[in-house]
């Protein structure tokens, strides 16, 4: 009877070790810490957000877009083929008009620019004027 308990105990320990080793190998194979891993530490998130530098002054760049801050009444003409994204504030169209790529519409002069939409500037005389303190992300054109 004592021998039987020892065999059962040894078999249980062996099964636990084999299962635990399989879980460890499976976790390593699935890319722990990779893009597919759903667990993110706060320090990693802080590091990544700090490197984006989206809270900097004018001139900082995020994914090819340059941050531009305008005061009330300031104009911005990005040039032909330029792209404007209104991040905060309020502004209106100046010049011949701009194309709202997000909504597939054309905004005529004096139209309000919707926030977070990509605006394509078709010529060098078109752009925006800030109605209040405004933050834009832009890609300059020609």
TITIMI-246496 format. One record per atom (N, C-alpha, C): y, x, z; residue in three letters; residue number from 1; atom name. Coordinates in nm, 3 decimals. Example, Ala and Ser with C-alpha at 12.3 -4.5 7.8 and 13.67 -1.06 7.14 Angstrom:
PT   north    east      up res   n atom
PT  -0.569   1.319   0.780 ALA   1    N
PT  -0.450   1.230   0.780 ALA   1   CA
PT  -0.330   1.320   0.780 ALA   1    C
PT  -0.225   1.285   0.708 SER   2    N
PT  -0.106   1.367   0.714 SER   2   CA
PT   0.003   1.290   0.787 SER   2    C
! end
This chain:
PT   north    east      up res   n atom
PT  -0.118   0.082   0.000 UNK   1    N
PT   0.000   0.000   0.000 UNK   1   CA
PT   0.125   0.087   0.000 UNK   1    C
PT   0.124   0.196   0.080 UNK   2    N
PT   0.238   0.285   0.087 UNK   2   CA
PT   0.258   0.357  -0.045 UNK   2    C
PT   0.147   0.393  -0.111 UNK   3    N
PT   0.155   0.459  -0.239 UNK   3   CA
PT   0.216   0.366  -0.344 UNK   3    C
PT   0.183   0.236  -0.336 UNK   4    N
PT   0.233   0.138  -0.430 UNK   4   CA
PT   0.385   0.124  -0.416 UNK   4    C
PT   0.439   0.125  -0.292 UNK   5    N
PT   0.584   0.115  -0.269 UNK   5   CA
PT   0.657   0.237  -0.324 UNK   5    C
PT   0.595   0.354  -0.307 UNK   6    N
PT   0.657   0.478  -0.357 UNK   6   CA
PT   0.661   0.475  -0.510 UNK   6    C
PT   0.557   0.428  -0.574 UNK   7    N
PT   0.553   0.419  -0.720 UNK   7   CA
PT   0.659   0.320  -0.769 UNK   7    C
PT   0.671   0.206  -0.703 UNK   8    N
PT   0.772   0.105  -0.742 UNK   8   CA
PT   0.913   0.162  -0.723 UNK   8    C
PT   0.935   0.229  -0.611 UNK   9    N
PT   1.065   0.290  -0.585 UNK   9   CA
PT   1.098   0.397  -0.688 UNK   9    C
PT   1.003   0.481  -0.723 UNK  10    N
PT   1.024   0.586  -0.822 UNK  10   CA
PT   1.050   0.526  -0.960 UNK  10    C
PT   0.978   0.420  -0.995 UNK  11    N
PT   0.999   0.353  -1.124 UNK  11   CA
PT   1.137   0.289  -1.130 UNK  11    C
PT   1.182   0.231  -1.018 UNK  12    N
PT   1.315   0.168  -1.013 UNK  12   CA
PT   1.424   0.273  -1.029 UNK  12    C
PT   1.411   0.386  -0.958 UNK  13    N
PT   1.509   0.494  -0.968 UNK  13   CA
PT   1.512   0.549  -1.111 UNK  13    C
PT   1.396   0.567  -1.171 UNK  14    N
PT   1.389   0.619  -1.308 UNK  14   CA
PT   1.454   0.521  -1.405 UNK  14    C
PT   1.429   0.391  -1.387 UNK  15    N
PT   1.488   0.290  -1.475 UNK  15   CA
PT   1.640   0.290  -1.461 UNK  15    C
PT   1.689   0.303  -1.338 UNK  16    N
PT   1.834   0.307  -1.315 UNK  16   CA
PT   1.897   0.430  -1.380 UNK  16    C
PT   1.833   0.543  -1.370 UNK  17    N
PT   1.884   0.665  -1.431 UNK  17   CA
PT   1.886   0.654  -1.584 UNK  17    C
PT   1.780   0.600  -1.640 UNK  18    N
PT   1.774   0.584  -1.785 UNK  18   CA
PT   1.882   0.485  -1.832 UNK  18    C
PT   1.895   0.372  -1.762 UNK  19    N
PT   1.996   0.272  -1.799 UNK  19   CA
PT   2.137   0.330  -1.784 UNK  19    C
PT   2.162   0.399  -1.673 UNK  20    N
PT   2.293   0.460  -1.650 UNK  20   CA
PT   2.327   0.564  -1.754 UNK  20    C
PT   2.229   0.645  -1.791 UNK  21    N
PT   2.251   0.744  -1.896 UNK  21   CA
PT   2.281   0.678  -2.030 UNK  21    C
PT   2.213   0.570  -2.058 UNK  22    N
PT   2.238   0.496  -2.183 UNK  22   CA
PT   2.377   0.436  -2.186 UNK  22    C
PT   2.421   0.382  -2.073 UNK  23    N
PT   2.557   0.326  -2.065 UNK  23   CA
PT   2.660   0.437  -2.085 UNK  23    C
PT   2.638   0.552  -2.024 UNK  24    N
PT   2.731   0.665  -2.037 UNK  24   CA
PT   2.739   0.712  -2.182 UNK  24    C
PT   2.625   0.729  -2.245 UNK  25    N
PT   2.621   0.774  -2.384 UNK  25   CA
PT   2.682   0.668  -2.475 UNK  25    C
PT   2.655   0.541  -2.449 UNK  26    N
PT   2.711   0.432  -2.529 UNK  26   CA
PT   2.862   0.425  -2.517 UNK  26    C
PT   2.916   0.447  -2.397 UNK  27    N
PT   3.061   0.446  -2.378 UNK  27   CA
PT   3.125   0.562  -2.451 UNK  27    C
PT   3.062   0.676  -2.448 UNK  28    N
PT   3.118   0.793  -2.518 UNK  28   CA
PT   3.113   0.772  -2.669 UNK  28    C
PT   3.009   0.710  -2.717 UNK  29    N
PT   2.995   0.688  -2.861 UNK  29   CA
PT   3.093   0.583  -2.912 UNK  29    C
PT   3.133   0.487  -2.827 UNK  30    N
PT   3.223   0.381  -2.872 UNK  30   CA
PT   3.368   0.425  -2.873 UNK  30    C
PT   3.396   0.548  -2.836 UNK  31    N
PT   3.533   0.600  -2.846 UNK  31   CA
PT   3.619   0.566  -2.727 UNK  31    C
PT   3.571   0.591  -2.609 UNK  32    N
PT   3.653   0.566  -2.490 UNK  32   CA
PT   3.783   0.645  -2.501 UNK  32    C
PT   3.894   0.577  -2.480 UNK  33    N
PT   4.024   0.640  -2.491 UNK  33   CA
PT   4.078   0.639  -2.633 UNK  33    C
PT   4.002   0.580  -2.725 UNK  34    N
PT   4.047   0.575  -2.864 UNK  34   CA
PT   4.131   0.450  -2.887 UNK  34    C
PT   4.168   0.427  -3.011 UNK  35    N
PT   4.248   0.311  -3.047 UNK  35   CA
PT   4.171   0.181  -3.021 UNK  35    C
PT   4.038   0.186  -3.024 UNK  36    N
PT   3.956   0.067  -3.001 UNK  36   CA
PT   3.934   0.038  -2.853 UNK  36    C
PT   3.971   0.131  -2.767 UNK  37    N
PT   3.954   0.114  -2.623 UNK  37   CA
PT   4.066   0.025  -2.570 UNK  37    C
PT   4.034  -0.090  -2.509 UNK  38    N
PT   4.138  -0.183  -2.467 UNK  38   CA
PT   4.212  -0.142  -2.340 UNK  38    C
PT   4.168  -0.039  -2.272 UNK  39    N
PT   4.230   0.001  -2.147 UNK  39   CA
PT   4.340   0.104  -2.175 UNK  39    C
PT   4.463   0.076  -2.129 UNK  40    N
PT   4.576   0.165  -2.148 UNK  40   CA
PT   4.640   0.189  -2.012 UNK  40    C
PT   4.662   0.315  -1.978 UNK  41    N
PT   4.725   0.345  -1.850 UNK  41   CA
PT   4.876   0.332  -1.862 UNK  41    C
PT   4.942   0.303  -1.753 UNK  42    N
PT   5.087   0.288  -1.751 UNK  42   CA
PT   5.156   0.418  -1.790 UNK  42    C
PT   5.104   0.531  -1.747 UNK  43    N
PT   5.167   0.658  -1.781 UNK  43   CA
PT   5.160   0.684  -1.931 UNK  43    C
PT   5.049   0.648  -1.997 UNK  44    N
PT   5.037   0.664  -2.142 UNK  44   CA
PT   5.136   0.573  -2.213 UNK  44    C
PT   5.148   0.450  -2.168 UNK  45    N
PT   5.241   0.355  -2.228 UNK  45   CA
PT   5.385   0.403  -2.213 UNK  45    C
PT   5.421   0.451  -2.095 UNK  46    N
PT   5.555   0.504  -2.073 UNK  46   CA
PT   5.582   0.623  -2.166 UNK  46    C
PT   5.484   0.710  -2.181 UNK  47    N
PT   5.498   0.826  -2.269 UNK  47   CA
PT   5.523   0.782  -2.413 UNK  47    C
PT   5.445   0.687  -2.463 UNK  48    N
PT   5.458   0.641  -2.602 UNK  48   CA
PT   5.593   0.571  -2.623 UNK  48    C
PT   5.635   0.489  -2.528 UNK  49    N
PT   5.762   0.418  -2.542 UNK  49   CA
PT   5.880   0.514  -2.536 UNK  49    C
PT   5.869   0.616  -2.454 UNK  50    N
PT   5.975   0.717  -2.444 UNK  50   CA
PT   5.990   0.792  -2.576 UNK  50    C
PT   5.879   0.819  -2.643 UNK  51    N
PT   5.882   0.891  -2.770 UNK  51   CA
PT   5.935   0.808  -2.885 UNK  51    C
PT   5.937   0.676  -2.872 UNK  52    N
PT   5.993   0.592  -2.978 UNK  52   CA
PT   6.144   0.610  -2.988 UNK  52    C
PT   6.209   0.637  -2.875 UNK  53    N
PT   6.352   0.664  -2.871 UNK  53   CA
PT   6.434   0.550  -2.930 UNK  53    C
PT   6.392   0.424  -2.904 UNK  54    N
PT   6.467   0.311  -2.959 UNK  54   CA
PT   6.585   0.274  -2.871 UNK  54    C
PT   6.597   0.334  -2.756 UNK  55    N
PT   6.710   0.300  -2.670 UNK  55   CA
PT   6.820   0.405  -2.679 UNK  55    C
PT   6.811   0.495  -2.775 UNK  56    N
PT   6.911   0.600  -2.791 UNK  56   CA
PT   7.038   0.551  -2.856 UNK  56    C
PT   7.131   0.641  -2.885 UNK  57    N
PT   7.256   0.607  -2.950 UNK  57   CA
PT   7.238   0.603  -3.100 UNK  57    C
PT   7.347   0.577  -3.169 UNK  58    N
PT   7.342   0.575  -3.315 UNK  58   CA
PT   7.287   0.707  -3.365 UNK  58    C
PT   7.211   0.698  -3.471 UNK  59    N
PT   7.155   0.819  -3.529 UNK  59   CA
PT   7.010   0.839  -3.494 UNK  59    C
PT   6.956   0.770  -3.393 UNK  60    N
PT   6.814   0.788  -3.364 UNK  60   CA
PT   6.734   0.715  -3.471 UNK  60    C
PT   6.610   0.757  -3.491 UNK  61    N
PT   6.530   0.703  -3.600 UNK  61   CA
PT   6.397   0.653  -3.548 UNK  61    C
PT   6.354   0.536  -3.599 UNK  62    N
PT   6.226   0.478  -3.565 UNK  62   CA
PT   6.158   0.437  -3.694 UNK  62    C
PT   6.046   0.499  -3.725 UNK  63    N
PT   5.968   0.466  -3.845 UNK  63   CA
PT   6.054   0.462  -3.971 UNK  63    C
PT   6.143   0.557  -3.986 UNK  64    N
PT   6.227   0.564  -4.105 UNK  64   CA
PT   6.355   0.485  -4.097 UNK  64    C
PT   6.370   0.401  -3.996 UNK  65    N
PT   6.491   0.322  -3.978 UNK  65   CA
PT   6.585   0.396  -3.883 UNK  65    C
PT   6.711   0.401  -3.917 UNK  66    N
PT   6.811   0.465  -3.832 UNK  66   CA
PT   6.883   0.357  -3.752 UNK  66    C
PT   6.902   0.383  -3.624 UNK  67    N
PT   6.973   0.288  -3.538 UNK  67   CA
PT   7.123   0.307  -3.557 UNK  67    C
PT   7.194   0.196  -3.579 UNK  68    N
PT   7.338   0.197  -3.597 UNK  68   CA
PT   7.398   0.093  -3.504 UNK  68    C
PT   7.498   0.133  -3.426 UNK  69    N
PT   7.567   0.042  -3.336 UNK  69   CA
PT   7.707   0.018  -3.390 UNK  69    C
PT   7.743  -0.111  -3.403 UNK  70    N
PT   7.874  -0.149  -3.454 UNK  70   CA
PT   7.952  -0.225  -3.349 UNK  70    C
PT   8.083  -0.206  -3.346 UNK  71    N
PT   8.171  -0.284  -3.262 UNK  71   CA
PT   8.222  -0.403  -3.343 UNK  71    C
PT   8.282  -0.497  -3.276 UNK  72    N
PT   8.336  -0.616  -3.343 UNK  72   CA
PT   8.433  -0.574  -3.454 UNK  72    C
PT   8.415  -0.631  -3.574 UNK  73    N
PT   8.503  -0.604  -3.686 UNK  73   CA
PT   8.461  -0.485  -3.772 UNK  73    C
PT   8.370  -0.402  -3.724 UNK  74    N
PT   8.324  -0.287  -3.803 UNK  74   CA
PT   8.235  -0.334  -3.918 UNK  74    C
PT   8.248  -0.266  -4.031 UNK  75    N
PT   8.168  -0.298  -4.150 UNK  75   CA
PT   8.061  -0.192  -4.168 UNK  75    C
PT   7.952  -0.235  -4.231 UNK  76    N
PT   7.847  -0.140  -4.265 UNK  76   CA
PT   7.801  -0.169  -4.407 UNK  76    C
PT   7.813  -0.072  -4.494 UNK  77    N
PT   7.769  -0.080  -4.633 UNK  77   CA
PT   7.661   0.026  -4.654 UNK  77    C
PT   7.534  -0.011  -4.655 UNK  78    N
PT   7.428   0.089  -4.664 UNK  78   CA
PT   7.408   0.148  -4.802 UNK  78    C
PT   7.468   0.088  -4.904 UNK  79    N
PT   7.450   0.138  -5.041 UNK  79   CA
PT   7.344   0.057  -5.114 UNK  79    C
PT   7.341   0.077  -5.245 UNK  80    N
PT   7.247   0.004  -5.330 UNK  80   CA
PT   7.104   0.035  -5.290 UNK  80    C
PT   7.026  -0.070  -5.264 UNK  81    N
PT   6.887  -0.054  -5.224 UNK  81   CA
PT   6.868  -0.033  -5.075 UNK  81    C
PT   6.976  -0.036  -4.999 UNK  82    N
PT   6.966  -0.019  -4.854 UNK  82   CA
PT   6.902  -0.140  -4.788 UNK  82    C
PT   6.846  -0.119  -4.670 UNK  83    N
PT   6.781  -0.225  -4.595 UNK  83   CA
PT   6.845  -0.234  -4.457 UNK  83    C
PT   6.874  -0.356  -4.413 UNK  84    N
PT   6.935  -0.379  -4.282 UNK  84   CA
PT   6.846  -0.474  -4.203 UNK  84    C
PT   6.823  -0.443  -4.076 UNK  85    N
PT   6.755  -0.534  -3.984 UNK  85   CA
PT   6.848  -0.552  -3.865 UNK  85    C
PT   6.891  -0.676  -3.841 UNK  86    N
PT   6.977  -0.707  -3.726 UNK  86   CA
PT   6.890  -0.715  -3.602 UNK  86    C
PT   6.912  -0.625  -3.508 UNK  87    N
PT   6.833  -0.621  -3.385 UNK  87   CA
PT   6.898  -0.703  -3.275 UNK  87    C
PT   7.029  -0.688  -3.257 UNK  88    N
PT   7.100  -0.768  -3.158 UNK  88   CA
PT   7.244  -0.785  -3.201 UNK  88    C
PT   7.308  -0.888  -3.149 UNK  89    N
PT   7.446  -0.915  -3.185 UNK  89   CA
PT   7.454  -1.019  -3.295 UNK  89    C
PT   7.567  -1.019  -3.364 UNK  90    N
PT   7.592  -1.118  -3.468 UNK  90   CA
PT   7.674  -1.053  -3.579 UNK  90    C
PT   7.641  -1.085  -3.704 UNK  91    N
PT   7.717  -1.031  -3.816 UNK  91   CA
PT   7.709  -1.126  -3.934 UNK  91    C
PT   7.803  -1.107  -4.028 UNK  92    N
PT   7.808  -1.189  -4.148 UNK  92   CA
PT   7.806  -1.099  -4.272 UNK  92    C
PT   7.770  -1.160  -4.382 UNK  93    N
PT   7.758  -1.089  -4.509 UNK  93   CA
PT   7.896  -1.068  -4.571 UNK  93    C
PT   7.918  -0.948  -4.627 UNK  94    N
PT   8.038  -0.920  -4.704 UNK  94   CA
PT   7.996  -0.873  -4.842 UNK  94    C
PT   8.082  -0.890  -4.941 UNK  95    N
PT   8.051  -0.848  -5.077 UNK  95   CA
PT   7.985  -0.959  -5.156 UNK  95    C
PT   7.905  -0.922  -5.253 UNK  96    N
PT   7.842  -1.018  -5.344 UNK  96   CA
PT   7.725  -1.094  -5.282 UNK  96    C
PT   7.673  -1.046  -5.173 UNK  97    N
PT   7.559  -1.111  -5.108 UNK  97   CA
PT   7.447  -1.012  -5.084 UNK  97    C
PT   7.351  -1.052  -5.003 UNK  98    N
PT   7.234  -0.970  -4.974 UNK  98   CA
PT   7.110  -1.058  -4.982 UNK  98    C
PT   6.996  -0.995  -4.996 UNK  99    N
PT   6.869  -1.067  -5.011 UNK  99   CA
PT   6.793  -1.061  -4.879 UNK  99    C
PT   6.757  -1.179  -4.826 UNK 100    N
PT   6.675  -1.186  -4.705 UNK 100   CA
PT   6.529  -1.175  -4.751 UNK 100    C
PT   6.470  -1.057  -4.738 UNK 101    N
PT   6.333  -1.034  -4.782 UNK 101   CA
PT   6.233  -1.112  -4.697 UNK 101    C
PT   6.266  -1.136  -4.570 UNK 102    N
PT   6.174  -1.206  -4.480 UNK 102   CA
PT   6.161  -1.354  -4.515 UNK 102    C
PT   6.271  -1.415  -4.562 UNK 103    N
PT   6.270  -1.558  -4.594 UNK 103   CA
PT   6.276  -1.585  -4.744 UNK 103    C
PT   6.284  -1.480  -4.825 UNK 104    N
PT   6.293  -1.492  -4.970 UNK 104   CA
PT   6.411  -1.580  -5.012 UNK 104    C
PT   6.528  -1.549  -4.954 UNK 105    N
PT   6.649  -1.622  -4.987 UNK 105   CA
PT   6.762  -1.523  -5.012 UNK 105    C
PT   6.869  -1.572  -5.073 UNK 106    N
PT   6.988  -1.491  -5.095 UNK 106   CA
PT   7.096  -1.542  -5.002 UNK 106    C
PT   7.157  -1.450  -4.928 UNK 107    N
PT   7.267  -1.487  -4.838 UNK 107   CA
PT   7.399  -1.454  -4.907 UNK 107    C
PT   7.481  -1.555  -4.927 UNK 108    N
PT   7.611  -1.537  -4.992 UNK 108   CA
PT   7.711  -1.479  -4.893 UNK 108    C
PT   7.826  -1.438  -4.944 UNK 109    N
PT   7.933  -1.383  -4.860 UNK 109   CA
PT   7.967  -1.482  -4.749 UNK 109    C
PT   7.996  -1.431  -4.631 UNK 110    N
PT   8.030  -1.505  -4.509 UNK 110   CA
PT   7.912  -1.579  -4.445 UNK 110    C
PT   7.790  -1.560  -4.496 UNK 111    N
PT   7.671  -1.619  -4.432 UNK 111   CA
PT   7.636  -1.538  -4.309 UNK 111    C
PT   7.582  -1.606  -4.209 UNK 112    N
PT   7.534  -1.537  -4.089 UNK 112   CA
PT   7.402  -1.468  -4.120 UNK 112    C
PT   7.385  -1.347  -4.068 UNK 113    N
PT   7.263  -1.271  -4.088 UNK 113   CA
PT   7.165  -1.307  -3.977 UNK 113    C
PT   7.043  -1.353  -4.012 UNK 114    N
PT   6.945  -1.387  -3.910 UNK 114   CA
PT   6.886  -1.261  -3.844 UNK 114    C
PT   6.861  -1.271  -3.716 UNK 115    N
PT   6.805  -1.158  -3.641 UNK 115   CA
PT   6.662  -1.129  -3.687 UNK 115    C
PT   6.626  -1.002  -3.684 UNK 116    N
PT   6.491  -0.950  -3.708 UNK 116   CA
PT   6.441  -0.970  -3.852 UNK 116    C
PT   6.525  -1.009  -3.944 UNK 117    N
PT   6.485  -1.024  -4.084 UNK 117   CA
PT   6.526  -0.900  -4.161 UNK 117    C
PT   6.448  -0.863  -4.261 UNK 118    N
PT   6.483  -0.749  -4.346 UNK 118   CA
PT   6.576  -0.797  -4.456 UNK 118    C
PT   6.691  -0.732  -4.465 UNK 119    N
PT   6.792  -0.766  -4.564 UNK 119   CA
PT   6.804  -0.652  -4.665 UNK 119    C
PT   6.787  -0.682  -4.792 UNK 120    N
PT   6.801  -0.584  -4.899 UNK 120   CA
PT   6.941  -0.596  -4.957 UNK 120    C
PT   7.010  -0.485  -4.968 UNK 121    N
PT   7.145  -0.482  -5.023 UNK 121   CA
PT   7.135  -0.441  -5.170 UNK 121    C
PT   7.172  -0.531  -5.264 UNK 122    N
PT   7.151  -0.503  -5.405 UNK 122   CA
PT   7.257  -0.415  -5.471 UNK 122    C
PT   7.375  -0.399  -5.410 UNK 123    N
PT   7.478  -0.316  -5.473 UNK 123   CA
PT   7.560  -0.242  -5.367 UNK 123    C
PT   7.643  -0.151  -5.412 UNK 124    N
PT   7.718  -0.065  -5.319 UNK 124   CA
PT   7.834  -0.136  -5.252 UNK 124    C
PT   7.876  -0.252  -5.302 UNK 125    N
PT   7.991  -0.320  -5.242 UNK 125   CA
PT   7.950  -0.427  -5.140 UNK 125    C
PT   7.823  -0.447  -5.119 UNK 126    N
PT   7.775  -0.549  -5.025 UNK 126   CA
PT   7.728  -0.485  -4.896 UNK 126    C
PT   7.733  -0.565  -4.789 UNK 127    N
PT   7.689  -0.519  -4.658 UNK 127   CA
PT   7.715  -0.626  -4.554 UNK 127    C
PT   7.750  -0.581  -4.434 UNK 128    N
PT   7.774  -0.676  -4.324 UNK 128   CA
PT   7.899  -0.634  -4.247 UNK 128    C
PT   7.955  -0.730  -4.173 UNK 129    N
PT   8.063  -0.704  -4.079 UNK 129   CA
PT   8.020  -0.763  -3.945 UNK 129    C
PT   8.038  -0.688  -3.837 UNK 130    N
PT   7.995  -0.730  -3.705 UNK 130   CA
PT   8.093  -0.831  -3.645 UNK 130    C
PT   8.041  -0.943  -3.595 UNK 131    N
PT   8.122  -1.044  -3.528 UNK 131   CA
PT   8.135  -1.013  -3.379 UNK 131    C
PT   8.048  -0.926  -3.329 UNK 132    N
PT   8.048  -0.881  -3.190 UNK 132   CA
PT   7.974  -0.748  -3.186 UNK 132    C
PT   7.958  -0.692  -3.069 UNK 133    N
PT   7.883  -0.567  -3.058 UNK 133   CA
PT   7.742  -0.591  -3.113 UNK 133    C
PT   7.702  -0.507  -3.208 UNK 134    N
PT   7.580  -0.531  -3.285 UNK 134   CA
PT   7.497  -0.404  -3.297 UNK 134    C
PT   7.366  -0.421  -3.290 UNK 135    N
PT   7.274  -0.309  -3.313 UNK 135   CA
PT   7.192  -0.342  -3.437 UNK 135    C
PT   7.191  -0.248  -3.531 UNK 136    N
PT   7.116  -0.261  -3.655 UNK 136   CA
PT   7.016  -0.149  -3.666 UNK 136    C
PT   6.911  -0.172  -3.740 UNK 137    N
PT   6.822  -0.066  -3.785 UNK 137   CA
PT   6.833  -0.067  -3.936 UNK 137    C
PT   6.863   0.046  -3.995 UNK 138    N
PT   6.894   0.051  -4.139 UNK 138   CA
PT   6.820   0.166  -4.209 UNK 138    C
PT   6.800   0.145  -4.338 UNK 139    N
PT   6.756   0.251  -4.428 UNK 139   CA
PT   6.866   0.257  -4.534 UNK 139    C
PT   6.930   0.370  -4.544 UNK 140    N
PT   7.041   0.384  -4.639 UNK 140   CA
PT   6.991   0.383  -4.782 UNK 140    C
PT   7.074   0.325  -4.869 UNK 141    N
PT   7.042   0.320  -5.011 UNK 141   CA
PT   7.109   0.435  -5.083 UNK 141    C
PT   7.135   0.416  -5.213 UNK 142    N
PT   7.200   0.519  -5.296 UNK 142   CA
PT   7.345   0.536  -5.259 UNK 142    C
! end
